């Protein structure tokens, strides 16, 4: 196996598992099927938006997989697609950006639909603290997706502009590749991509775990034939988790040295 192909497999594995498998399964599939049943709704609030979400997902998945068949293969910059490497990578990276745009559109459509369905289509008498725990998990997850994905979508558009339109949002001045200066580089900041990416990717951790927590909670309650113990506390806990997930993305960037206190402590050590 060539090193380039190995890098492609690693990048595509992370992307496919997160954006094409776990999120669509836990939020899209389980949410679309179980939420209307558990709140007594006839279906999702916006059927056509639901269909648009699916077709955007399908188109994004096909574009992502098609990158394996373009010259020099799939993207090889890792699933995080850090610039400046991603800005000068093979054409497969452009396919990755287009696919991510479509997948994020799909996710936003689904999130709007889920929130509207839970808020507006609950059965009469089904107050907030009578909702099944799984429904709460889906509601918090939908808000996380709705708030966290747009920054990455904006970042993908900017990186696409760097690659196709010759801009330099993420290309710093004085960038050399194989001894040659990149003429279009200048004024960009690769750390901007990291901020925008991890502002999504940190809440994404809870996007993956909260629906699973909801499923486990329902299974336990159903099989013990008892109400979920500590229901209100658990609801408040997942809301708190969702809120805090937006405040700690910087812990993914400790090695960048951007935090003033990290620079100060390194100077003191020297």
N, C-alpha and C positions, 0 to 999 in steps of 0.2 A: 504493500500500500504506500503510495506516494505521500509525503508530508502534507502537500496541498490538499489532497483528497481527505486526509484525516482531519485537517482543520475544517473542511467543509462539513464533514459528518458531525463534528462536535457542535458547530454553529447551528446546523439545521436540527440536530437532536434537541437542543435547548429550546429553539424557537417552536418546533412542532409540538413538543410536549406541553409547553406553557400555553401557547396561543391557538393551537389547533386541536388540542386534546383535552387537557384538564379543565380549562375555563369553559369551552363549549359544552363539555359533558356535565360538569357540576352545576353550572349556572343555566346554560341553554336547555339542555335535555331534561334534567331533573326539575329545574325551575318551571319550564313551560308545561310540563306534564302534571306536576304535583301541586303547584301553587293554586291554580284555579280549583282543583278538587278540594283542597284543604280550606279554602275560604268560601266555598259555595258559589263560585262564579261559573257562568256558562262557558267561559273561555278567556283568553287573554284580551285585554282592552282594545288593542289595535291589531287585528289579524293581518292586515296588509303590511303594517310595519314589521310584524313578525316574519312575514314572507320575505320582505326586503332584507331583514337581518340574516335570514338563512342564505339567500342568494349572494349577498355580499361576502358572507363567510365562505361559501363554495368558491366564488371567484378568487378570493384571496388565497385560499388553499391551493387552487390550481396554479395560480401565478407563482406561489412559493415553491411548489414542487417542480414547476417548469424550469426553475433556475438551474436544476441539475443538467439540463440539456442545452444550455447556451454555451457559447465559446468560453473556455477556461472554467466552466462549472459553477457550482452554487457559491453563495457568499462564504467567505472564509475568515471573517473578522470576529468570530464568536457571536453568541446570541445577544451580547450587549452592543455589538457594532460600534465600538469606540472609534472616534476619529482621533488623529488624522488617518489612521490605517484604513478605516471604512470609506473615507472620502476618495481614496486613491485605489481602492480594491477593484476586483474584476467586475464585469457587467452583471454578474449574479447578484451583487449587492444592490444594484438598481431594482432588480426584480424583488428583492427582499423588502425594499422601501415601499414599492407599489403594493405588494401583498399586505404589509403591515397597515398601510392606509385603509385598505378595504376591510381588513379584520377589525380595526378599531371602529370603523363606521358600523360594522355589524354589531359590535359590542355595545356601542352607544344606543343603537336602535333597541336592542334587547333590554338594556337597563331602563330606558324610558318606559318601555312597555311593562316591565315588571313593577316598577314603582307605581305607575298609574293603575295597574290592575289591583294591587294590594290596597291602595288608598281608596279607590273609587268603587270597586266591585265586591267588597266584602258583603257577606250575607247580613240581613238585618239582625241586630243584637250582637254581632261579632265585634266586640270592642277590642281596643289595641292589646290589652293584657289577657285577652282570651284567644289571641292568635296562636296557632301552633308554633313551636320553637323553630321549626324548619322555615316557616314563612318569615319570621323575624330575621333569620340568618340570610335568607335570600334578599330581603329588603335592605339590610345593611350592606350586603355585597353589591347590590345594584347601585347604591349611592357611591360606594368606593370606585366602581368601574366608571360611573358617570363623571366623577371628579378627577380621577387619576389618569385616565387614558388621553384626554385632550392634550396635555403637555407633551406626551410622546408623539402624538399625531403631528403637532406643530414641529417637533424636533425632526421627525421623518421628512416633513416637507422641506425644512431647511437643509437637511443633508442631501435630499434629492436635488435641490437647487445648487448646492455645492458641486455635485457630480455632473449635472446635466447643463446647468445654466452658467457655470463658471463663477459662481459667488464664492465667498470664503467665510461663511459664518463660523465654521469650526476649524479653519486652516490658519495657524499662526504665521507670523512673519518669519522669514529665514528658514523655511522648511526645505530640506534637501532629501531627495530620494535617489539612491544609487549614485551619489555624487553630483546630481543635477538639481538645480533650484526649481521649485514649483512656482512658475511665474504668477499664477493666479492667487497664490497664498499671500495672506497679509491681513492682519487685524482681527482674525478670528480667534476663538477660544475653545479648545477641545473640552475644557471643564464644563462649558455650557451644556454640551450634550449629556455629560454625566449627571448634572443636576436634573435635567428634564427626564432622563431615562430612569433614574432611581426614584424620582418623585412618583413615577408609576410603579416601579418594580418593588418598592418596599410595601405599599398597600397590596400589591399583587400577591404577596405571601398570604395575606389574610383573605384575599379573594379565593385562594385555593383551599384554605383550611376552614373558613366559616361555613360553607355549604356542607362540608363533611361533618362538622360539629353538629349542624342541624339534623343531618341524617342519623348520626349516632344517637342523638338525643331522642329522636322519634322512635328509633328501634328499641331503645331501652324502655321508654315509657309504654310502648305497645306490648312488649313481651312481659313486663312486670305487672301489667294491668293497673298501673298507678300513675297519677300525674307526675310530671317531671319535677323532682325535688329541687328546690331553689330556683324555680322558674324565673321569677322577677329578677333575682340577682344575676342569673345567666343572661337574661335579656340586656340588663344594664351593662354587663361585662362585655358583650360583643359590640354594643354601641361604643363603649369606651375604647375597645381594641381598634375599631374602625377609625375613631377620631385620632387616637395616638399614632396610628400607622402613617399619618401624613406629616408627623412632626419629627420623625427620626430617620429620614432617608440618608442623612449625612453620615451615618455610621458605616455606609457602604463606600465611603470616600476618604477614609482615614489616611490612606497612602498618598493621596494627592497633595497633602500639605497645605490645603487652602484655608484651614481653620486658624485664626490668629493665635489661639492658645497652643496649638500644636507647633507652630513655628517658634513661638516664644520658648516653649519647653525644650525644643531641639537646640536653640541657641544657648540655653543655660547648660545643657549637657556638654556642649563643646567648650 
